[in-house]
Amino acid sequence: MRTPSFECKSATATGPQGEPVQARLAGLSPAYFGMVMATGIVSLATHLLGMQSVAKALFLLNCVVYVLLWFLTILRVVRYPRLFFDDLIDHLRGPGFFTIVAGTCVLGSQFVVLAADYRTAMALWGGAGVLWIGLTYTIFTGLTVKEHKPPLHQGISGAWLLAVVATQSIAVLSALLAPHVEQPGRLEMNFLALSMWLWGGMLYIWMMSLIFYRYTFFPFSPGDLSPPYWINMGAMAISTLAGSLLILNSPDAPFLLSLLPFIKGFTVFYWATGTWWIPMLLLLFIWRHVYRRFPLRYDPLYWGAVFPLGMYATCTHQMIEAMGFEFLRFLPQLFMYIALAAWATVFVGLARYLLRHVNAFRF
């Protein structure tokens, strides 16, 4: 999988190795909004588990990162529209655009939980909905009708599950906003959350079947295990979070009460599936970086590995609140620290990367 850079500066400048810096902007990874996803969910996890100062600091940082990434994305669209739209229907890069939807919803969730700013959260929710519709039908229509397609083992990866994460992120933000909307809007918001939750689950089944088939029946090299394979677990974790919020919202929506046994059952199903993935992903990580000695260096795609860890801590905490599984109380705290350590490690990697290329950031 291509790993594009993050840098950009004037069209006449060159990078440290003589590479034209405009090529860095042209190759900006669509998945860079994964940093917003990762920072936002770690912020929410630390808030829920009592580390308020850390949560607020990450919230402020996330607002800055979100604005900066939108600036770079718009700049890329203006300067390199052909490359941008080619990426939309690229089997490997296209799914990365769903990080924009998920990052927008995660930031909106921060505004709800950390700032009680429902107006801004509602604006982000509306923007995420428009983005979800546009990206979903553009990307999947483009991938369907394009003439030249790669074989399965070269065209699919865990990044495809970002479409599931984007769908479930809208369910989560809708469920968070629903209690703050007057009736009958509250019913409608909960119905939307329920519908997106169900669709995200169906989409996971479709995509995971293909991904699992690719994993087990085609040759596999360390380079094939790009960091977004952790989304295998993260997609189930955010599905668990959405289900838990629907359970908590059920007193406000009679149709949720009637579906409560179903929602509880599928929430545990999602959580159990996500939990199954954790040892498997750890073994694959060891195989890739220890046994096969694949270099461990900064890659923007590593934000896609941080997000599932923070989401697992958050979803488990909310599932405990919704269903009373007190015997699981140790897990959110444990994974919150793991996620925080992973976030700090990737952030330090980003900082070192930017420092090495600091001359590339002059416009």
Secondary structure, 3 states (H helix, E strand, C coil): CCCCCCCCCCCCCECCCCCEHHHHHHCCCHHHHHHHHHHHHHHHHHHHCCCHHHHHHHHHHHHHHHHHHHHHHHHHHHHCHHHHHHHHCCCCCHHHHHHHHHHHHHHHHHHHHCCCCHHHHHHHHHHHHHHHHHHHHHHHHHHHHCCCCCCHHHHCCHHHHHHHHHHHHHHHHHHHHHHHCCCCHHHHHHHHHHHHHHHHHHHHHHHHHHHHHHHHHCCCCHHHCCHHHHHHHHHHHHHHHHHHHHHHHHHHCHHHHHCHHHHHHHHHHHHHHHHHHHHHHHHHHHHHHHHCCCCCCCCHHHHHHHHHHHHHHHHHHHHHHHHCCHHHCHHHHHHHHHHHHHHHHHHHHHHHHHHHCHHHHCC
